[in-house]
Amino acid sequence: MTTLSPTHPVRRRPPRRAYSAIPGETPGTSPWRALKSLILLICVVLVLLPFLAIISTSLADTAQVTKAGGYVLWPDNPGFSAYSALLSGGLVAKAMFVSVGITVVGTALSLLSSISLAYGLSRPGSFGHKPILMLLLMSLLFVPGVIPSYLMVKQLGLINSYWSLILPTMINAFNVIVLRSFFMGIPKELIDSARIDGASELSILTRIVLPLSKASVAVIGLFYAVTYWNAFFNALLYINDAAKWPMQMVLRTYVVNNAALSGGQVDVAAGAPLPPAQSLQAAILVLSIVPIVIVYPFLQRHMNKGVMVGAVKG
């Protein structure tokens, strides 16, 4: 074995100097860190400032909103008169109830149908495997237009029905393909061993596949929930009765289109003045995003794992 002579020391290449946008500074030095912190702080302020203005305006009183001539950055005398007027009864309270019901029922039905379809398509040799898979892929390429969809919903008698907001979008082909890809990644030996032990397909799905797929199911459930909660176009097409409007239709009508809320559409105490229009619109905006903001942190830890696994194993 050859040994190195002590008279010939090993030459080591000097470490490369890290690139820096500031001449004479490296990314590890204090000025560079201070610059990155300042840029990040500016971005955070730019993102949070509109949310702060909306929340402050919803809590501001009439005098401050009138004095500011619009949105308020910080309320002097915060109160919940706008929220009380919206949630005590009337159009907005009903719309919140409708949106929550449609989101819960629609997400549950969508998950049930998508998981069942994805599991069937992930098992080679299942009945109608290839034709159904081809139909599912074709639905991604050939999307029906507005008029055919409306005629179909009308033919089924779903006009002005809550089911018109659920059934047309109950199964999303992309979500089914993501679930199918994840189910196909589960070891085949695990499923075969359960089948040898006498487990039925339903038992395999509920006791083996779903416990191993919590991340993907949670992410797909969040996708469906956000879709149902934010949907307004189906309500615009199929719902003619304003009493059946979901929250997003109220948001579109009274915030985007700047229509005025009358006393009959909000509930105020006898003799009490109606909150300013800006406060009511800001309160509607806050109410429209609060449910998703509450649910998202519980599912956020599954986002990266669920989406990436389903995307890589296509």
C-alpha positions in Angstrom: 0.0 0.0 0.0 1.4 3.4 -1.0 1.6 6.1 1.7 2.1 9.8 1.2 5.4 11.2 2.1 5.3 13.9 4.8 7.5 16.0 2.5 4.6 16.1 0.0 1.6 17.4 1.8 -1.8 17.1 0.2 -2.9 20.3 -1.4 -6.4 21.3 -0.6 -8.5 23.6 -2.9 -9.5 26.7 -1.1 -13.3 26.9 -0.5 -15.2 28.9 -3.1 -16.5 32.2 -2.0 -20.3 32.4 -1.9 -21.9 34.6 -4.5 -23.2 37.9 -3.2 -25.3 40.5 -4.9 -23.5 43.1 -2.7 -19.8 43.6 -3.7 -17.5 42.6 -0.9 -20.2 40.9 1.2 -21.2 37.2 1.5 -24.7 35.9 2.2 -23.7 35.1 5.8 -22.7 38.6 6.8 -25.0 41.0 8.7 -25.7 43.5 5.9 -26.9 40.7 3.6 -29.2 39.2 6.3 -30.5 42.7 7.1 -31.4 43.3 3.4 -33.2 39.9 3.1 -35.1 40.6 6.3 -36.1 44.0 5.1 -37.4 42.6 1.8 -39.3 39.9 3.5 -40.8 42.4 6.0 -42.0 44.6 3.1 -43.6 41.6 1.4 -45.4 40.6 4.6 -46.7 44.1 5.1 -47.9 44.4 1.6 -49.8 41.1 2.0 -51.3 41.8 5.4 -52.2 45.4 4.9 -55.3 44.8 2.8 -56.5 42.2 5.3 -56.0 44.6 8.1 -57.9 47.3 6.3 -60.8 45.0 5.6 -61.0 43.8 9.2 -60.6 47.3 10.6 -63.3 48.7 8.3 -65.7 45.9 9.4 -65.2 46.9 13.0 -65.2 50.7 12.6 -68.2 52.8 13.5 -70.2 55.0 11.2 -68.4 58.3 12.1 -64.9 57.0 11.5 -65.9 55.4 8.2 -67.6 58.6 7.1 -64.5 60.6 8.1 -62.1 58.3 6.3 -64.3 58.3 3.2 -63.9 54.6 2.7 -61.7 52.0 4.3 -60.2 52.4 7.8 -56.7 51.3 8.6 -57.3 51.1 12.4 -60.6 51.5 14.2 -60.8 54.0 17.1 -63.9 52.4 18.7 -64.1 48.8 17.3 -67.5 47.2 17.4 -69.4 44.2 15.9 -72.5 46.1 14.8 -71.9 45.1 11.1 -71.5 41.4 12.0 -74.5 41.5 14.3 -76.6 43.0 11.6 -75.5 40.4 9.0 -75.7 37.3 11.2 -78.8 38.1 13.2 -81.0 37.2 10.3 -81.6 38.1 6.7 -79.9 37.3 3.4 -76.3 37.0 4.6 -77.1 34.7 7.5 -79.1 32.4 5.2 -76.3 32.5 2.6 -73.8 31.4 5.3 -76.0 28.5 6.3 -76.4 27.5 2.6 -72.7 27.7 1.9 -71.7 25.6 5.0 -74.3 23.0 4.1 -73.3 22.7 0.5 -69.6 22.6 1.4 -70.0 19.8 4.0 -72.5 17.7 2.0 -70.7 18.2 -1.3 -67.2 17.5 0.1 -68.5 14.3 1.7 -70.2 13.0 -1.4 -67.2 14.0 -3.6 -64.8 12.2 -1.4 -66.9 9.1 -1.2 -67.4 9.0 -5.0 -63.8 9.9 -5.9 -62.2 7.4 -3.5 -64.5 4.6 -4.7 -63.8 5.4 -8.4 -60.0 5.9 -7.8 -59.7 2.6 -5.9 -61.6 0.7 -8.6 -59.4 2.2 -11.3 -56.2 1.4 -9.3 -57.0 -2.3 -9.3 -55.9 -3.9 -12.6 -58.6 -6.2 -14.0 -61.5 -4.5 -12.3 -64.8 -4.3 -14.2 -64.8 -1.7 -16.9 -61.3 -0.5 -15.9 -60.0 0.7 -19.2 -63.2 2.2 -20.7 -63.9 4.1 -17.5 -60.4 5.4 -17.3 -60.5 6.6 -20.9 -63.8 8.4 -20.2 -62.2 10.0 -17.2 -59.2 11.2 -19.2 -61.4 12.4 -22.0 -63.3 14.6 -19.6 -60.1 16.5 -18.9 -59.7 17.2 -22.6 -63.3 17.8 -23.7 -65.1 20.0 -21.2 -68.8 20.6 -21.8 -69.9 24.1 -22.4 -72.2 26.3 -20.4 -75.3 25.7 -22.6 -75.1 21.8 -22.6 -74.6 21.8 -18.8 -77.5 24.1 -18.3 -79.8 22.0 -20.5 -78.7 18.9 -18.7 -79.5 20.4 -15.3 -82.8 21.7 -16.5 -83.7 18.3 -18.0 -83.1 16.7 -14.6 -85.3 19.2 -12.9 -82.5 20.7 -10.7 -83.1 24.4 -11.5 -83.4 26.4 -8.3 -82.3 23.3 -6.3 -79.4 23.0 -4.0 -78.4 19.7 -5.8 -77.6 21.8 -8.9 -74.6 23.2 -6.9 -73.3 19.8 -5.9 -74.0 17.1 -8.6 -72.5 18.9 -11.7 -69.1 19.2 -9.9 -69.2 16.2 -7.6 -66.4 14.3 -9.3 -63.3 16.1 -10.5 -61.2 14.0 -12.9 -57.9 15.5 -11.8 -58.6 14.6 -8.1 -59.5 11.1 -9.1 -56.3 10.6 -11.0 -54.2 11.9 -8.1 -56.0 9.5 -5.7 -55.6 6.6 -8.2 -51.8 7.3 -8.5 -51.5 7.2 -4.7 -53.5 4.0 -4.4 -51.4 2.3 -7.1 -48.3 3.2 -5.0 -49.4 1.0 -2.1 -47.5 -2.3 -2.1 -49.4 -5.0 -4.0 -48.2 -7.6 -1.5 -50.0 -5.9 1.3 -53.3 -6.0 -0.5 -52.7 -9.6 -1.7 -52.0 -10.8 1.9 -55.2 -9.2 3.1 -57.1 -10.8 0.3 -55.6 -14.2 1.2 -56.8 -13.7 4.8 -60.4 -13.4 3.4 -60.8 -9.6 3.5 -63.3 -8.1 1.1 -62.5 -5.2 -1.2 -64.5 -2.9 1.1 -62.4 -4.1 4.1 -59.2 -3.6 2.2 -60.2 -0.1 1.2 -61.4 1.0 4.7 -58.8 -0.8 6.8 -55.6 -0.7 4.7 -55.8 1.7 1.8 -57.5 4.7 3.5 -55.3 4.7 6.7 -52.2 4.7 4.5 -53.7 7.5 2.3 -54.6 10.1 4.9 -52.4 12.8 3.4 -53.8 12.5 -0.1 -57.4 12.2 1.1 -57.0 15.3 3.3 -55.6 17.3 0.4 -58.3 16.2 -2.0 -60.9 17.0 0.6 -59.5 20.5 1.0 -59.6 21.0 -2.8 -63.2 19.9 -2.9 -64.2 22.1 0.1 -62.5 25.2 -1.3 -64.2 24.5 -4.7 -67.7 24.2 -3.2 -67.2 27.2 -0.9 -65.8 29.6 -3.6 -68.2 28.5 -6.4 -70.7 31.1 -7.6 -71.1 30.5 -11.3 -73.3 27.5 -10.8 -75.5 29.5 -8.4 -75.6 32.3 -10.9 -76.9 29.9 -13.6 -79.1 27.6 -11.7 -80.4 29.5 -8.6 -83.1 32.0 -9.3 -84.3 32.5 -5.7 -82.2 35.0 -3.8 -83.1 33.2 -0.5 -81.2 30.2 -1.8 -78.1 32.1 -2.7 -74.7 30.8 -1.3 -72.3 33.2 0.3 -70.3 33.8 -2.8 -73.4 35.0 -4.7 -74.0 37.5 -1.9 -70.3 38.5 -2.1 -70.5 39.0 -5.8 -73.8 41.0 -5.7 -73.1 43.3 -2.7 -69.3 43.6 -2.8 -68.1 43.1 -6.4 -71.2 44.7 -8.0 -71.5 47.2 -5.1 -75.2 46.8 -4.7 -76.7 48.3 -1.5 -78.0 46.1 1.3 -81.4 47.3 2.4 -82.9 47.2 5.9 -85.0 44.1 4.9 -81.8 42.1 4.0 -80.1 42.7 7.4 -81.4 42.6 10.9 -81.0 45.7 13.0 -82.6 46.7 16.3 -85.7 48.9 16.1 -84.7 52.5 15.7 -81.0 51.6 15.3 -79.2 53.0 12.3 -78.0 50.7 9.5 -74.1 50.2 9.6 -72.3 52.0 6.8 -72.1 50.2 3.4 -68.3 49.9 3.6 -68.5 48.1 7.0 -71.1 45.7 5.8 -69.1 44.9 2.6 -66.0 44.4 4.7 -67.8 42.1 7.1 -69.2 40.0 4.2 -65.6 39.6 2.9 -64.4 38.5 6.3 -67.2 36.1 6.8 -66.5 34.6 3.3 -62.9 33.7 4.1 -63.1 32.8 7.8 -64.3 29.1 7.4 -61.4 28.2 5.0 -58.9 30.0 7.2 -60.1 28.0 10.2 -59.9 24.6 8.3 -56.7 25.2 6.4 -54.2 25.0 9.4 -55.5 21.5 10.3 -54.8 20.2 6.8 -51.7 22.2 5.9 -49.3 19.6 7.3 -50.7 17.1 4.7 -50.4 19.5 1.7 -46.8 18.9 0.6 -46.9 15.1 1.1 -50.3 14.5 -0.4 -49.8 16.6 -3.5 -46.2 15.5 -4.3 -46.8 11.8 -3.9 -49.8 11.9 -6.1 -48.0 14.0 -8.7 -44.7 12.0 -8.8 -46.3 8.6 -9.1 -48.4 9.3 -12.2 
